Amino acid sequence: MTVRMAEFGVSFATRERAREIAGLIGSGRDVTIDFTDVGAASPSFVDELVGALAECFSGVVEFCSLSPALSALIDRQIAKREVGDRFHVLALV
């Protein structure tokens, strides 16, 4: 399944919003989170999104079309939560 974050907005800032989006994604085996046309996301949003996805997805979570700043934030949270075996940054814009 591919989730296009731009369908939810172009800028993301709160933990609450991350939980809301993770809830809309639901649960499943594998998901690709596409950040095409997303301008920014706060560290707290990224932390909560990675955490929520780590809890509800047992398979692979891939992030694509990231700016360098978003890539760095997501990489940091993947390392912090020790989910690098399942979570991957695929491509930068």
Long-range contacts (C-beta under 8 A, 24 or more apart in sequence): 1-25, 1-28, 1-30, 1-31, 1-32, 2-31, 2-32, 2-34, 3-31, 3-32, 3-33, 3-34, 4-34, 4-36, 5-33, 5-34, 5-35, 5-36, 5-38, 6-34, 6-35, 6-36, 6-37, 6-38, 9-38, 10-37, 10-38, 10-39, 10-40, 11-38, 11-39, 11-40, 11-41, 12-38, 12-40, 12-41, 12-42, 12-45, 12-49, 13-41, 13-42, 13-44, 13-45, 14-42, 14-44, 14-45, 15-44, 15-45, 15-47, 15-48, 17-45, 18-44, 18-45, 18-46, 18-47, 18-48, 18-49, 18-52, 19-48, 19-52, 21-49, 22-48, 22-49, 22-52, 22-53, 22-56, 23-52, 25-53, 25-56, 26-56, 27-56, 27-57, 28-57, 28-59, 29-57, 29-58, 29-59, 29-60, 30-57, 30-59, 30-60, 30-61, 30-62, 31-57, 31-59, 31-60, 31-61, 31-62, 32-61, 32-62, 32-63, 32-64, 32-90, 33-61, 33-62, 33-63, 33-64, 34-64, 34-65, 35-63, 35-64, 35-65, 35-66, 35-67, 35-70, 35-93, 36-64, 36-65, 36-93, 38-65, 38-67, 38-70, 40-69, 40-70, 41-70, 41-73, 43-73, 46-70, 46-73, 46-74, 46-77, 47-77, 47-80, 50-74, 50-77, 50-78, 50-81, 50-83, 50-87, 51-77, 51-81, 53-87, 54-81, 54-83, 54-86, 54-87, 57-86, 59-86, 60-86, 60-87, 60-88, 61-86, 61-87, 61-88, 62-87, 62-88, 62-89, 62-90, 63-87, 63-88, 63-89, 63-90, 64-89, 64-90, 64-91, 65-91, 65-92, 65-93, 66-91, 66-92, 66-93, 67-92, 67-93, 68-92
